[in-house]
Amino acid sequence: MKDLPKTKVFFYMNRLLKIIQVLIFTVLLLVVGVFIWQFFNAYAQLLLLPLGILSIYYLLMYAFAKLLQQQTSKIWFYIGVVFIVIPLIAFSTAYRPIMEFSLNIINALTN
């Protein structure tokens, strides 16, 4: 009977790991798509920096969730979901400043 709560916790953490894996795969597909798209539209390069930052963030989230997998509770699943959603909301609401920042970085690197 004592093993039942541990299996439930592993279920939640495995679910969190699968969510992060799907997001990493999706972001990497977007990076490949933007890389191909930049040959047809020069402004597509603006998306590479935010997508790269997002992929690194999700890789760090995956490593953190993988480290906590053996000794966690259900609350870590909800904390992980909140930390997954925060950058998506931030990137969607601050679209223009992020694109301007990316343009400034690209201009600084090419000049």
N, C-alpha and C positions, 0 to 999 in steps of 0.2 A: 504494500500500500504506500510505502514511502517513496517508491520509484515513480508513482504516477505524477506528482507535481514536477519532478525533474523532466519527465518526457514532455509535459506541457510547456515548460520553459524552453526546452530544445525546439519544440514545434514553433514557438513564437520567434526565437532567434533564427531558426532556419528560414522562416517566412521573411524576416527582415533581410537576411543575406540574399534571398532570391529576389526581393524587390530591388536591392542595391545592384545585384548582378544585371538585372534587366535594364536598369537606368544607365549603368556603365556601358552596356552593349548598345543601347539606343544613342547615347551621346557619341560613342565612337563611330556608329553608322552615320550620324549627322556630321561628324568631322570629315569622314571620307566623302560624303555628299557635298559638303562645302568646298573641300579641296578640289573636287572635279568641277564644281560650279564656278570656281574662281577663274577658270580658263575662259568662261563665257561672259562673266561679269566681274569687273575688278573690285567692286564693292563687297563681294562675297568674302573677301579676306577679313573684313571687319568682324565676322562671326567666329573666326578661328580662335582668337584670344579668349573670348568668354566661354566658348565650348571647351577649350583646353583647360581653363581654370575649373570649370564644372566637372570635367572628367577627373582631374587630380583630386578635387574635393570628394567625389564619390569613391575614388580608390582609397582615400584615407578613411572614409566612413566604413568601407568594407573591411579594411584592416582592423579598425577599432571594433567593429561588430564581431569579427573573427576572433579577436583576442578575448573578448568578453563572453564568448559562447558558453564556456563551461560553468561560469559562476555568475549568472545573471538572474534577474527576476523579470516579471512581465512589464514592469515600469520601463525597463531599458528598451523594450520594443517600441513603446509609445514615444519615448525620448528620441529614438532613432528615426521614427516616422516624422516627427516634428523637424528634426535636423535635415531630413530629406526634402521636406516641402519648403523650408525657409529660402534656399537659394532659388528655387523655381519661382516663388512669389517675388523675390527681390529682382531677379532678372526680367520678369514680365512687367513689373511696375516701373522700373528704372531703365527702360529700354534705351531711351535717347542718351542719357549720360554715359551708359556703358558703351554705346556705339561711338560717342565722341571720344571717350577715353581710348578705345581701341584704335580709332583713327589717329589720335595723337601719338600713340605708341608706334604704329606702323610708319607714320611720317618721321618720327625720331629715328627709327631704325633704318629707314631708306635714305635719309639725308646724310 
